[in-house]
Amino acid sequence: MPARSVSFRFHGELNDFLSPQRRNTRFPHTAGETDTIKHIVESLGVPHTEVESVAVNGLARSASERLLEGDSVDVFPHAMPVLVEQPRFVVDGHLGRLAAYLRMLGFDSWYDRLADDPLLATVASREGRVLLTRDVGLLKRREVEHGYCVRSDKPHDQLREVATRFALSSRFTPFRRCMECNGPLRAVPKQEVADQLPPHTRQTKTEFSRCLACGKIYWRGSHYARMLERIKELSGQR
């Protein structure tokens, strides 16, 4: 069967991934005889994790189907916000600050600075986590079911972006996870950790938590007030 002339239009934020001349307009495309809609969409730059649905000639279709001559395809993004029953994340190695901030807010966030793409994709698939990355190619890996391409390159903006997309503000449980290793925190009496504290902290602080995984000790220092302000801002309390 010969190649077929078809047309595509991408809607909403999916235009972020297209070349400028293809944004917010219908454009022609030549589909190979074995090309699925998913294959074509990703070849045009849009990872499957960003797509909620496709329509062909106005009718809903599966992205695994192939096209016929003259077909007109519309590709739609996820409705906002994307609701995840139990938000758990895998965070790309280039987004370390974002991983720490998500942990600060209480979200289970797997992060390894040295993890390669196959490992990130495997963990996301095996554990049912949402993969967060700025690497579009990583999101196109077949085994990645849930993922999001983070647009901003600034950590605070990245956090706001992810919190908005997944409606996280009502699920914040701050200061319950270790920002270093993702382990759970447990309140500990001062005498249990006193010999591990800096002298000034030992003299001035009374409340402490310790990570059950790595042993890191936390207390309410000057950083605590800054974090609270960030949490209030994200929660819409400012």
C-alpha positions as a LaTeX table, in Angstrom:
\begin{tabular}{lrrr}
\hline
Residue & $x$ (\AA) & $y$ (\AA) & $z$ (\AA) \\
\hline
Met1 & 0.00 & 0.00 & 0.00 \\
Pro2 & 1.50 & 3.38 & $-0.98$ \\
Ala3 & 2.06 & 6.33 & 1.32 \\
Arg4 & $-0.99$ & 8.42 & 2.11 \\
Ser5 & $-1.52$ & 12.17 & 2.20 \\
Val6 & $-3.15$ & 13.17 & 5.49 \\
Ser7 & $-3.34$ & 16.29 & 7.66 \\
Phe8 & $-2.74$ & 17.01 & 11.34 \\
Arg9 & $-3.69$ & 19.70 & 13.80 \\
Phe10 & $-2.39$ & 19.79 & 17.36 \\
His11 & $-4.34$ & 21.59 & 20.06 \\
Gly12 & $-3.48$ & 23.55 & 23.21 \\
Glu13 & $-0.13$ & 23.04 & 24.88 \\
Leu14 & 0.88 & 20.32 & 22.41 \\
Asn15 & 1.93 & 23.17 & 20.14 \\
Asp16 & 4.89 & 23.71 & 22.49 \\
Phe17 & 6.58 & 20.73 & 20.83 \\
Leu18 & 6.03 & 21.73 & 17.21 \\
Ser19 & 8.11 & 23.81 & 14.85 \\
Pro20 & 6.73 & 27.38 & 14.62 \\
Gln21 & 5.16 & 26.96 & 11.18 \\
Arg22 & 3.06 & 24.01 & 12.40 \\
Arg23 & 1.65 & 25.59 & 15.54 \\
Asn24 & $-2.10$ & 26.26 & 15.82 \\
Thr25 & $-2.78$ & 25.33 & 12.23 \\
Arg26 & $-3.61$ & 22.27 & 10.16 \\
Phe27 & $-0.71$ & 21.04 & 8.07 \\
Pro28 & $-0.18$ & 18.24 & 5.54 \\
His29 & 1.80 & 15.10 & 6.26 \\
Thr30 & 2.71 & 11.98 & 4.32 \\
Ala31 & 2.01 & 8.82 & 6.31 \\
Gly32 & 3.90 & 5.62 & 5.57 \\
Glu33 & 1.90 & 2.44 & 5.12 \\
Thr34 & 2.99 & 0.98 & 8.49 \\
Asp35 & 2.91 & 4.24 & 10.48 \\
Thr36 & 0.51 & 4.33 & 13.42 \\
Ile37 & $-0.95$ & 7.63 & 14.60 \\
Lys38 & 1.27 & 7.39 & 17.71 \\
His39 & 4.38 & 6.93 & 15.56 \\
Ile40 & 3.53 & 9.96 & 13.43 \\
Val41 & 2.67 & 12.14 & 16.43 \\
Glu42 & 6.03 & 11.38 & 18.05 \\
Ser43 & 7.93 & 11.83 & 14.79 \\
Leu44 & 6.45 & 15.34 & 14.67 \\
Gly45 & 7.89 & 16.05 & 18.14 \\
Val46 & 5.06 & 15.33 & 20.58 \\
Pro47 & 5.62 & 12.56 & 23.18 \\
His48 & 2.70 & 10.18 & 23.72 \\
Thr49 & 2.62 & 11.01 & 27.45 \\
Glu50 & 1.37 & 14.52 & 26.60 \\
Val51 & $-1.55$ & 13.29 & 24.48 \\
Glu52 & $-4.96$ & 12.46 & 25.91 \\
Ser53 & $-6.91$ & 11.68 & 22.74 \\
Val54 & $-6.94$ & 11.77 & 18.96 \\
Ala55 & $-9.77$ & 12.18 & 16.47 \\
Val56 & $-9.76$ & 11.20 & 12.81 \\
Asn57 & $-12.30$ & 12.95 & 10.60 \\
Gly58 & $-14.05$ & 14.12 & 13.76 \\
Leu59 & $-14.36$ & 10.67 & 15.36 \\
Ala60 & $-12.38$ & 9.39 & 18.37 \\
Arg61 & $-9.73$ & 6.87 & 17.38 \\
Ser62 & $-6.97$ & 4.85 & 19.00 \\
Ala63 & $-3.42$ & 6.13 & 18.55 \\
Ser64 & $-2.40$ & 2.59 & 17.59 \\
Glu65 & $-4.44$ & 2.74 & 14.35 \\
Arg66 & $-3.16$ & 3.54 & 10.86 \\
Leu67 & $-4.47$ & 6.25 & 8.57 \\
Leu68 & $-6.15$ & 6.26 & 5.18 \\
Glu69 & $-5.68$ & 8.64 & 2.26 \\
Gly70 & $-7.17$ & 12.05 & 3.04 \\
Asp71 & $-7.67$ & 11.47 & 6.76 \\
Ser72 & $-7.80$ & 14.61 & 8.92 \\
Val73 & $-6.32$ & 14.12 & 12.40 \\
Asp74 & $-6.77$ & 16.25 & 15.53 \\
Val75 & $-4.53$ & 15.63 & 18.54 \\
Phe76 & $-5.60$ & 16.84 & 21.99 \\
Pro77 & $-3.66$ & 17.39 & 25.24 \\
His78 & $-4.71$ & 16.21 & 28.68 \\
Ala79 & $-7.45$ & 18.20 & 30.35 \\
Met80 & $-6.09$ & 20.31 & 33.19 \\
Pro81 & $-5.45$ & 19.43 & 35.87 \\
Val82 & $-4.29$ & 15.86 & 35.37 \\
Leu83 & $-5.65$ & 13.96 & 38.36 \\
Val84 & $-3.46$ & 11.15 & 39.68 \\
Glu85 & $-4.93$ & 8.98 & 42.42 \\
Gln86 & $-1.67$ & 8.69 & 44.34 \\
Pro87 & 0.96 & 11.12 & 43.02 \\
Arg88 & 4.38 & 9.46 & 42.98 \\
Phe89 & 7.19 & 10.66 & 40.76 \\
Val90 & 10.42 & 9.70 & 39.06 \\
Val91 & 12.51 & 12.82 & 38.56 \\
Asp92 & 15.18 & 13.12 & 35.86 \\
Gly93 & 18.77 & 13.63 & 37.02 \\
His94 & 18.82 & 17.22 & 35.71 \\
Leu95 & 15.93 & 18.23 & 38.01 \\
Gly96 & 17.47 & 17.67 & 41.43 \\
Arg97 & 16.07 & 20.82 & 43.01 \\
Leu98 & 12.58 & 19.93 & 41.81 \\
Ala99 & 12.92 & 16.48 & 43.39 \\
Ala100 & 13.95 & 18.04 & 46.71 \\
Tyr101 & 11.03 & 20.49 & 46.64 \\
Leu102 & 8.52 & 17.73 & 45.89 \\
Arg103 & 9.89 & 15.73 & 48.81 \\
Met104 & 9.62 & 18.82 & 51.00 \\
Leu105 & 5.90 & 18.87 & 50.18 \\
Gly106 & 5.57 & 15.20 & 51.13 \\
Phe107 & 5.51 & 13.55 & 47.69 \\
Asp108 & 7.28 & 10.26 & 47.10 \\
Ser109 & 9.88 & 11.28 & 44.51 \\
Trp110 & 12.46 & 8.80 & 43.21 \\
Tyr111 & 15.66 & 10.56 & 42.15 \\
Asp112 & 19.15 & 9.43 & 41.23 \\
Arg113 & 21.45 & 12.01 & 39.69 \\
Leu114 & 23.35 & 9.31 & 37.79 \\
Ala115 & 20.36 & 7.31 & 36.52 \\
Asp116 & 20.32 & 6.82 & 32.75 \\
Asp117 & 17.23 & 6.93 & 30.55 \\
Pro118 & 16.55 & 3.16 & 30.55 \\
Leu119 & 16.60 & 3.06 & 34.36 \\
Leu120 & 14.34 & 6.10 & 34.70 \\
Ala121 & 11.84 & 4.60 & 32.27 \\
Thr122 & 11.98 & 1.21 & 33.99 \\
Val123 & 11.37 & 2.63 & 37.47 \\
Ala124 & 8.48 & 4.76 & 36.19 \\
Ser125 & 6.88 & 1.74 & 34.50 \\
Arg126 & 7.54 & $-0.82$ & 37.23 \\
Glu127 & 6.38 & 1.37 & 40.11 \\
Gly128 & 3.58 & 3.25 & 38.34 \\
Arg129 & 5.25 & 6.64 & 38.83 \\
Val130 & 4.90 & 9.82 & 36.78 \\
Leu131 & 8.16 & 10.61 & 35.00 \\
Leu132 & 9.18 & 14.27 & 35.20 \\
Thr133 & 11.82 & 15.42 & 32.72 \\
Arg134 & 12.76 & 18.10 & 30.22 \\
Asp135 & 14.00 & 15.41 & 27.83 \\
Val136 & 11.30 & 14.88 & 25.20 \\
Gly137 & 13.08 & 11.80 & 23.87 \\
Leu138 & 12.87 & 10.12 & 27.28 \\
Leu139 & 9.10 & 10.56 & 27.33 \\
Lys140 & 8.84 & 8.84 & 23.94 \\
Arg141 & 10.19 & 5.56 & 25.31 \\
Arg142 & 7.60 & 2.84 & 24.86 \\
Glu143 & 7.54 & 1.68 & 28.48 \\
Val144 & 6.77 & 5.16 & 29.87 \\
Glu145 & 3.02 & 5.36 & 30.46 \\
His146 & 2.72 & 8.50 & 32.59 \\
Gly147 & 5.03 & 11.46 & 32.21 \\
Tyr148 & 5.28 & 15.20 & 31.89 \\
Cys149 & 7.70 & 17.47 & 30.05 \\
Val150 & 8.67 & 20.25 & 32.46 \\
Arg151 & 8.79 & 23.51 & 30.51 \\
Ser152 & 10.55 & 25.89 & 32.91 \\
Asp153 & 14.28 & 25.81 & 33.65 \\
Lys154 & 13.91 & 27.51 & 37.07 \\
Pro155 & 13.32 & 25.16 & 40.05 \\
His156 & 10.67 & 27.27 & 41.81 \\
Asp157 & 8.76 & 27.69 & 38.56 \\
Gln158 & 9.13 & 23.98 & 37.86 \\
Leu159 & 7.54 & 23.19 & 41.22 \\
Arg160 & 4.64 & 25.55 & 40.56 \\
Glu161 & 4.21 & 24.04 & 37.10 \\
Val162 & 4.06 & 20.45 & 38.39 \\
Ala163 & 1.84 & 21.38 & 41.34 \\
Thr164 & $-0.62$ & 23.09 & 39.00 \\
Arg165 & $-0.66$ & 20.34 & 36.39 \\
Phe166 & $-1.34$ & 17.55 & 38.90 \\
Ala167 & $-3.50$ & 19.57 & 41.35 \\
Leu168 & $-1.10$ & 18.89 & 44.20 \\
Ser169 & $-1.86$ & 21.84 & 46.49 \\
Ser170 & $-4.65$ & 20.03 & 48.34 \\
Arg171 & $-2.34$ & 17.07 & 48.98 \\
Phe172 & 0.63 & 18.82 & 50.55 \\
Thr173 & 1.97 & 17.07 & 53.67 \\
Pro174 & 5.08 & 19.18 & 54.23 \\
Phe175 & 8.17 & 18.13 & 56.15 \\
Arg176 & 7.28 & 14.44 & 56.17 \\
Arg177 & 10.03 & 13.27 & 53.79 \\
Cys178 & 13.78 & 13.64 & 53.66 \\
Met179 & 14.80 & 16.10 & 50.96 \\
Glu180 & 18.06 & 14.21 & 50.51 \\
Cys181 & 16.94 & 10.59 & 50.10 \\
Asn182 & 13.10 & 10.53 & 50.04 \\
Gly183 & 12.89 & 8.53 & 53.27 \\
Pro184 & 10.16 & 9.20 & 55.87 \\
Leu185 & 10.88 & 11.59 & 58.76 \\
Arg186 & 10.14 & 10.82 & 62.39 \\
Ala187 & 10.09 & 13.26 & 65.29 \\
Val188 & 12.84 & 12.48 & 67.80 \\
Pro189 & 13.56 & 13.82 & 71.29 \\
Lys190 & 16.43 & 16.26 & 71.53 \\
Gln191 & 18.48 & 14.03 & 73.80 \\
Glu192 & 18.51 & 11.34 & 71.13 \\
Val193 & 20.35 & 13.56 & 68.64 \\
Ala194 & 22.03 & 16.18 & 70.84 \\
Asp195 & 25.54 & 14.86 & 70.29 \\
Gln196 & 25.09 & 15.19 & 66.51 \\
Leu197 & 24.00 & 18.85 & 66.51 \\
Pro198 & 26.03 & 22.03 & 65.95 \\
Pro199 & 26.56 & 23.87 & 69.28 \\
His200 & 24.27 & 26.81 & 68.42 \\
Thr201 & 21.49 & 24.51 & 67.26 \\
Arg202 & 21.82 & 22.42 & 70.40 \\
Gln203 & 21.41 & 25.55 & 72.52 \\
Thr204 & 18.55 & 27.21 & 70.62 \\
Lys205 & 16.35 & 24.49 & 69.05 \\
Thr206 & 13.99 & 22.06 & 70.74 \\
Glu207 & 12.14 & 20.17 & 67.98 \\
Phe208 & 13.87 & 17.68 & 65.70 \\
Ser209 & 13.10 & 15.04 & 63.09 \\
Arg210 & 15.32 & 12.35 & 61.68 \\
Cys211 & 15.15 & 10.44 & 58.41 \\
Leu212 & 14.49 & 6.77 & 59.02 \\
Ala213 & 16.45 & 5.88 & 55.88 \\
Cys214 & 19.63 & 7.97 & 55.90 \\
Gly215 & 19.63 & 9.41 & 59.42 \\
Lys216 & 19.75 & 13.09 & 58.40 \\
Ile217 & 18.51 & 15.37 & 61.19 \\
Tyr218 & 16.13 & 18.28 & 60.57 \\
Trp219 & 15.16 & 21.27 & 62.68 \\
Arg220 & 13.41 & 24.59 & 62.16 \\
Gly221 & 16.22 & 26.86 & 61.05 \\
Ser222 & 16.06 & 29.99 & 58.90 \\
His223 & 15.35 & 27.82 & 55.85 \\
Tyr224 & 12.14 & 26.58 & 57.49 \\
Ala225 & 10.46 & 30.01 & 57.31 \\
Arg226 & 11.41 & 30.36 & 53.63 \\
Met227 & 9.95 & 26.94 & 52.89 \\
Leu228 & 6.72 & 27.82 & 54.69 \\
Glu229 & 6.36 & 30.94 & 52.56 \\
Arg230 & 6.86 & 28.87 & 49.42 \\
Ile231 & 4.23 & 26.37 & 50.56 \\
Lys232 & 1.73 & 29.16 & 51.34 \\
Glu233 & 2.31 & 30.66 & 47.91 \\
Leu234 & 1.71 & 27.33 & 46.17 \\
Ser235 & $-1.39$ & 26.74 & 48.28 \\
Gly236 & $-2.82$ & 30.14 & 47.38 \\
Gln237 & $-2.64$ & 31.38 & 50.97 \\
Arg238 & $-0.70$ & 34.54 & 50.14 \\
\hline
\end{tabular}
